[in-house]
Amino acid sequence: MHGSQMIYAILLILSQGCDPALTALFTPPRPVLGRYEACPDARAIEAVIAADRDTHFGAVEETDWLAAFGSAGPYDRSRVARLYGGLGVHIARGWRADGNRFESVTLISPFPDASFTRLQPGTLVIRFAL
């Protein structure tokens, strides 16, 4: 990645920001250790993976919404089920370590908006940092 491309990628990531509402819905409410954040990204899952050279990702897999989001967060499962209908969800799981910091990263695409009224075409990046 060239200098101007790197700056653009960093600005794009920073402009996305993390969403406290999505974090509250799709992650455990009070983790014993570490912290969670859920950050929407407008890019496709493959583009998120390609831009993140520090995270070791597994293959992108297709699964159902429950396998993607799990049961740890307090989201409304019936509304999410209706929203996805029979659609599959693409996920990729990865990790990165930097000194004493460890992050587990889950990418989910498409993902629901916080009001469960539509699926977003980008990727939801859920990070758990220790």
C-alpha positions as CSV (number, residue, x, y, z in Angstrom):
1,M,0.0,0.0,0.0
2,H,1.4,3.4,-1.0
3,G,1.5,6.4,1.3
4,S,-1.6,8.1,0.0
5,Q,-3.5,4.8,0.0
6,M,-2.4,4.1,3.6
7,I,-3.6,7.6,4.7
8,Y,-6.9,7.0,3.0
9,A,-7.4,3.6,4.6
10,I,-6.6,5.0,8.1
11,L,-9.0,7.9,7.5
12,L,-11.7,5.5,6.3
13,I,-11.3,3.3,9.4
14,L,-11.3,6.3,11.8
15,S,-14.4,7.8,10.1
16,Q,-16.3,4.6,10.7
17,G,-15.9,4.7,14.4
18,C,-17.3,2.2,16.8
19,D,-21.0,2.1,17.7
20,P,-21.9,1.9,21.4
21,A,-25.4,0.7,20.5
22,L,-24.2,-2.2,18.4
23,T,-21.6,-3.0,21.1
24,A,-24.3,-3.1,23.7
25,L,-26.5,-5.4,21.6
26,F,-24.0,-7.9,20.3
27,T,-21.4,-8.3,23.0
28,P,-21.6,-9.5,26.6
29,P,-22.8,-6.7,28.9
30,R,-20.1,-6.9,31.6
31,P,-17.1,-9.0,30.5
32,V,-15.0,-10.2,33.5
33,L,-11.8,-9.4,31.6
34,G,-11.0,-7.2,28.7
35,R,-13.4,-5.1,26.7
36,Y,-15.5,-5.4,23.5
37,E,-16.3,-3.0,20.7
38,A,-18.5,-3.3,17.6
39,C,-17.4,-1.1,14.7
40,P,-19.4,-0.9,11.5
41,D,-17.2,-0.7,8.3
42,A,-18.7,0.2,4.9
43,R,-16.2,-2.1,3.1
44,A,-16.9,-5.7,2.1
45,I,-15.5,-8.4,4.4
46,E,-12.7,-9.2,2.0
47,A,-11.6,-5.6,1.8
48,V,-11.5,-5.3,5.6
49,I,-9.3,-8.5,5.7
50,A,-7.0,-7.2,2.9
51,A,-6.5,-3.9,4.7
52,D,-5.6,-5.4,8.1
53,R,-2.1,-6.7,7.8
54,D,-1.7,-7.2,11.6
55,T,-4.6,-9.6,12.2
56,H,-4.3,-13.3,11.3
57,F,-7.7,-14.2,9.8
58,G,-9.1,-17.6,9.0
59,A,-11.2,-18.2,5.8
60,V,-14.4,-16.4,5.2
61,E,-17.2,-18.8,5.9
62,E,-21.0,-18.7,5.4
63,T,-23.1,-19.5,8.3
64,D,-26.5,-18.6,9.9
65,W,-27.1,-15.5,12.0
66,L,-27.1,-17.3,15.3
67,A,-23.7,-18.9,14.7
68,A,-22.4,-15.4,13.7
69,F,-23.7,-13.4,16.7
70,G,-24.0,-16.1,19.3
71,S,-26.0,-15.9,22.5
72,A,-23.8,-13.6,24.7
73,G,-25.3,-10.3,23.7
74,P,-28.8,-9.1,24.8
75,Y,-30.1,-8.5,21.2
76,D,-33.6,-9.5,20.2
77,R,-33.1,-12.9,18.5
78,S,-36.6,-13.0,17.0
79,R,-36.1,-9.6,15.3
80,V,-32.7,-10.6,14.0
81,A,-34.1,-14.0,12.7
82,R,-36.9,-12.1,10.8
83,L,-34.4,-9.6,9.4
84,Y,-32.1,-12.3,8.0
85,G,-34.9,-14.7,6.9
86,G,-33.1,-17.4,5.0
87,L,-30.0,-15.3,4.2
88,G,-26.6,-16.6,5.1
89,V,-24.0,-14.5,7.0
90,H,-20.4,-14.3,6.0
91,I,-17.9,-14.4,9.0
92,A,-14.2,-14.4,9.4
93,R,-12.4,-14.8,12.7
94,G,-8.9,-13.7,13.6
95,W,-6.5,-12.5,16.2
96,R,-3.6,-10.2,16.7
97,A,-1.1,-9.8,19.5
98,D,1.0,-6.7,20.2
99,G,3.2,-6.9,23.4
100,N,0.8,-7.4,26.3
101,R,-2.3,-6.7,24.2
102,F,-4.3,-9.6,22.6
103,E,-7.3,-9.0,20.3
104,S,-9.8,-11.5,19.0
105,V,-11.6,-10.1,15.9
106,T,-14.8,-11.3,14.4
107,L,-16.0,-9.9,11.0
108,I,-19.7,-10.3,10.1
109,S,-21.4,-9.3,6.8
110,P,-24.1,-8.2,6.3
111,F,-25.1,-7.0,9.7
112,P,-28.2,-5.5,11.2
113,D,-28.5,-1.8,12.1
114,A,-29.2,-1.1,15.8
115,S,-32.9,-0.7,15.2
116,F,-33.2,-4.1,13.4
117,T,-35.0,-2.5,10.5
118,R,-32.4,-3.3,7.7
119,L,-29.2,-5.2,7.0
120,Q,-26.2,-3.1,6.4
121,P,-24.1,-4.2,3.3
122,G,-20.7,-3.6,4.9
123,T,-18.9,-5.5,7.7
124,L,-19.4,-5.4,11.5
125,V,-16.0,-5.7,13.2
126,I,-16.3,-7.0,16.7
127,R,-13.1,-6.8,18.8
128,F,-12.4,-8.3,22.1
129,A,-9.2,-6.8,23.6
130,L,-7.3,-8.2,26.6
